[in-house]
Amino acid sequence: MRRFKNSGFLKNKSFNIVSRFLLSSFILICFFYVTPIIINFTDKNFNNKEFTKNSKNILSNTLYKDKLAEEESGDTVVNTDERDLLYDILEDNNSEINLVRYTTSEIDSLFKEVNYNLKDVRDTKLVKPIDIGLLPNEIKNIGNTKKRKDMFIKIILPLIVKENNKIRVDRKRLFTILNKNSNTEIEKKWLEKKYKQYGVRKNDLSTLKIRMDEIPVSLAIAQAAKETGWGTSRFALKGNALFGQWTWSGEGLKPKNADEGKDHKVMKFHSLQLSVRAYLRNLNTHSTYKNFRKARTELRNKNKPLDSLILSKHLDKYAETGSQYIEVLQKIIEQNNLKDFDEARLLPSSKDLESLI
């Protein structure tokens, strides 16, 4: 009888040990299976570095070193209507201020008076803050090609540098906001304005920092030169359109050789400055130039300068000629040494100096 009891006891004890072992093994297997899923979910939803703003190291990592953030064409773009993306430019386009159209001789005299020449700009990287609102009609009559090109560059160079400056200041402000634990009401309103201007959904800081960036000066000059024939085209002289930007809703000039059924126009601007601003907004927001922005961000992540020859490769869709258009842009950049202007900075104007006194 005692032997039977001992035998049953041993059997029960063995069964309990085996059961506990199997249960422990099951729990252990579940733990190692479920834990990675939980960690991955937490990382994606609670520890997103893009919105962590408590460390300068994290900020630097987020803005420069992180894996390139991709723009999701269907999710991030909230404004596909040009009236929404260019609302501030279109408002300024309705300005009632009449700009004076100076002659080439008057502009040339002004440049000489302030000692503004391209050789000094190439050497010092400093640009005189001269704001010429309209191209002179006589620019097309300048027989000397070099003089015509120099006149054109000297007119648009300060305008391009000025618009890039604005973007640079905005970009620095964005970085400051990203590095703060909380934002003021003024900062929140500023962000809302920028979300609208750059056509991204609210709080999508990842896409905003990709789009809010400069365009190489040499690339902008080359495109303006190509699109206007160095300032001699009808669109440039009658509509201040330096970059041949199309419009379906805004005021514009109808191309003479437009194909039947195409109702687009070349957008007309109140001033050359607004044309430059719209051009930068176009490259920074339109889905066609997504690869251009991606390449620019990759250069930023590697702490490399924004190379116009590299970035121009992604503008094949800017014109119908495709790869041929890229070749033309690169030739213009190289033959005219336009990369000399990429590091140019605008000297403060007299108004800026007065505000500091």
LINUR-V824999 format. One record per pair of residues at least 4 apart in sequence whose C-alpha atoms are under 7 Angstrom apart, sorted by sequence separation. I is the first residue (numbers start at 1). J is the second residue. If there is no record, write none. Layout:
i->I j->J
i->I j->J
This chain:
i->1 j->5
i->2 j->6
i->3 j->7
i->4 j->8
i->5 j->9
i->6 j->10
i->7 j->11
i->8 j->12
i->9 j->13
i->10 j->14
i->11 j->15
i->12 j->16
i->13 j->17
i->14 j->18
i->15 j->19
i->16 j->20
i->17 j->21
i->18 j->22
i->19 j->23
i->20 j->24
i->21 j->25
i->22 j->26
i->23 j->27
i->24 j->28
i->25 j->29
i->26 j->30
i->27 j->31
i->28 j->32
i->29 j->33
i->30 j->34
i->31 j->35
i->34 j->38
i->35 j->39
i->36 j->40
i->37 j->41
i->38 j->42
i->39 j->43
i->40 j->44
i->41 j->45
i->42 j->46
i->43 j->47
i->44 j->48
i->48 j->52
i->55 j->59
i->56 j->60
i->57 j->61
i->58 j->62
i->59 j->63
i->60 j->64
i->61 j->65
i->62 j->66
i->72 j->76
i->73 j->77
i->81 j->85
i->82 j->86
i->83 j->87
i->86 j->90
i->87 j->91
i->88 j->92
i->89 j->93
i->90 j->94
i->102 j->106
i->103 j->107
i->104 j->108
i->105 j->109
i->106 j->110
i->107 j->111
i->108 j->112
i->109 j->113
i->110 j->114
i->111 j->115
i->112 j->116
i->117 j->121
i->118 j->122
i->119 j->123
i->120 j->124
i->121 j->125
i->138 j->142
i->144 j->148
i->145 j->149
i->146 j->150
i->147 j->151
i->148 j->152
i->149 j->153
i->150 j->154
i->151 j->155
i->152 j->156
i->153 j->157
i->156 j->160
i->157 j->161
i->158 j->162
i->159 j->163
i->160 j->164
i->161 j->165
i->162 j->166
i->163 j->167
i->164 j->168
i->165 j->169
i->166 j->170
i->167 j->171
i->168 j->172
i->169 j->173
i->170 j->174
i->171 j->175
i->172 j->176
i->173 j->177
i->174 j->178
i->175 j->179
i->176 j->180
i->183 j->187
i->184 j->188
i->185 j->189
i->186 j->190
i->187 j->191
i->188 j->192
i->189 j->193
i->190 j->194
i->191 j->195
i->192 j->196
i->193 j->197
i->194 j->198
i->195 j->199
i->196 j->200
i->200 j->204
i->204 j->208
i->205 j->209
i->206 j->210
i->207 j->211
i->208 j->212
i->216 j->220
i->217 j->221
i->218 j->222
i->219 j->223
i->220 j->224
i->221 j->225
i->222 j->226
i->223 j->227
i->224 j->228
i->225 j->229
i->226 j->230
i->228 j->232
i->229 j->233
i->232 j->236
i->233 j->237
i->234 j->238
i->235 j->239
i->236 j->240
i->258 j->262
i->270 j->274
i->271 j->275
i->272 j->276
i->273 j->277
i->274 j->278
i->275 j->279
i->276 j->280
i->277 j->281
i->278 j->282
i->279 j->283
i->280 j->284
i->281 j->285
i->282 j->286
i->289 j->293
i->290 j->294
i->291 j->295
i->292 j->296
i->293 j->297
i->294 j->298
i->295 j->299
i->296 j->300
i->297 j->301
i->298 j->302
i->299 j->303
i->300 j->304
i->307 j->311
i->308 j->312
i->309 j->313
i->321 j->325
i->322 j->326
i->323 j->327
i->324 j->328
i->325 j->329
i->326 j->330
i->327 j->331
i->328 j->332
i->329 j->333
i->330 j->334
i->331 j->335
i->332 j->336
i->333 j->337
i->334 j->338
i->348 j->352
i->349 j->353
i->350 j->354
i->351 j->355
i->352 j->356
i->353 j->357
i->42 j->47
i->43 j->48
i->61 j->66
i->71 j->76
i->79 j->84
i->102 j->107
i->111 j->116
i->121 j->126
i->183 j->188
i->195 j->200
i->215 j->220
i->225 j->230
i->228 j->233
i->231 j->236
i->232 j->237
i->235 j->240
i->236 j->241
i->247 j->252
i->269 j->274
i->299 j->304
i->317 j->322
i->333 j->338
i->348 j->353
i->53 j->59
i->79 j->85
i->121 j->127
i->142 j->148
i->177 j->183
i->195 j->201
i->225 j->231
i->235 j->241
i->236 j->242
i->269 j->275
i->283 j->289
i->299 j->305
i->316 j->322
i->319 j->325
i->333 j->339
i->195 j->202
i->200 j->207
i->299 j->306
i->316 j->323
i->200 j->208
i->228 j->236
i->139 j->148
i->284 j->293
i->316 j->325
i->192 j->202
i->198 j->208
i->255 j->265
i->296 j->306
i->316 j->326
i->254 j->265
i->315 j->326
i->50 j->62
i->116 j->128
i->253 j->265
i->254 j->266
i->49 j->62
i->195 j->208
i->198 j->211
i->252 j->265
i->253 j->266
i->313 j->326
i->228 j->242
i->252 j->266
i->253 j->267
i->312 j->326
i->227 j->242
i->252 j->267
i->253 j->268
i->296 j->311
i->227 j->243
i->248 j->264
i->251 j->267
i->252 j->268
i->295 j->311
i->227 j->244
i->247 j->264
i->248 j->265
i->250 j->267
i->251 j->268
i->224 j->242
i->235 j->253
i->246 j->264
i->247 j->265
i->224 j->243
i->246 j->265
i->247 j->266
i->292 j->311
i->223 j->243
i->246 j->266
i->247 j->267
i->245 j->266
i->246 j->267
i->309 j->330
i->244 j->266
i->245 j->267
i->292 j->314
i->132 j->155
i->291 j->314
i->292 j->315
i->241 j->267
i->289 j->315
i->241 j->268
i->130 j->158
i->131 j->159
i->240 j->268
i->241 j->269
i->129 j->158
i->239 j->268
i->240 j->269
i->288 j->317
i->128 j->158
i->239 j->269
i->240 j->270
i->127 j->158
i->240 j->271
i->104 j->136
i->240 j->272
i->101 j->134
i->103 j->136
i->242 j->275
i->99 j->133
i->101 j->135
i->102 j->136
i->103 j->137
i->104 j->138
i->241 j->275
i->101 j->136
i->103 j->138
i->104 j->139
i->240 j->275
i->243 j->279
i->171 j->212
i->171 j->213
i->167 j->212
i->168 j->213
i->167 j->213
i->168 j->214
i->167 j->214
i->164 j->214
i->161 j->217
i->160 j->217
i->215 j->280
i->212 j->284
i->211 j->284
i->211 j->285
i->152 j->230
i->152 j->231
i->149 j->230
i->211 j->293
i->210 j->293
i->199 j->285
i->198 j->285
i->210 j->297
i->219 j->308
i->216 j->306
i->218 j->308
i->140 j->232
i->216 j->308
i->139 j->232
i->137 j->237
i->135 j->237
i->134 j->240
i->223 j->329
i->222 j->329
i->222 j->332
i->85 j->196
i->86 j->197
i->222 j->333
i->85 j->197
i->85 j->198
i->85 j->199
i->159 j->273
i->163 j->277
i->218 j->333
i->160 j->276
i->159 j->276
i->59 j->179
i->79 j->199
i->218 j->338
i->78 j->199
i->218 j->339
i->77 j->199
i->78 j->200
i->56 j->179
i->77 j->200
i->78 j->201
i->218 j->341
i->55 j->179
i->76 j->200
i->77 j->201
i->217 j->341
i->218 j->342
i->53 j->178
i->54 j->179
i->76 j->201
i->217 j->342
i->53 j->179
i->54 j->180
i->216 j->342
i->53 j->180
i->54 j->181
i->53 j->181
i->71 j->207
i->69 j->206
i->134 j->271
i->133 j->271
i->134 j->272
i->133 j->272
i->133 j->273
i->50 j->206
i->93 j->269
i->93 j->270
i->161 j->345
i->162 j->346
i->89 j->274
i->161 j->346
i->158 j->346
i->89 j->278
i->73 j->287
i->125 j->341
i->127 j->344
i->129 j->346
i->122 j->340
i->125 j->343
i->126 j->344
i->127 j->345
i->128 j->346
i->129 j->347
i->122 j->341
i->125 j->344
i->126 j->345
i->127 j->346
i->128 j->347
i->129 j->348
i->125 j->345
i->126 j->346
i->127 j->347
i->129 j->349
i->126 j->347
i->68 j->298
i->64 j->300
i->65 j->301
i->64 j->301
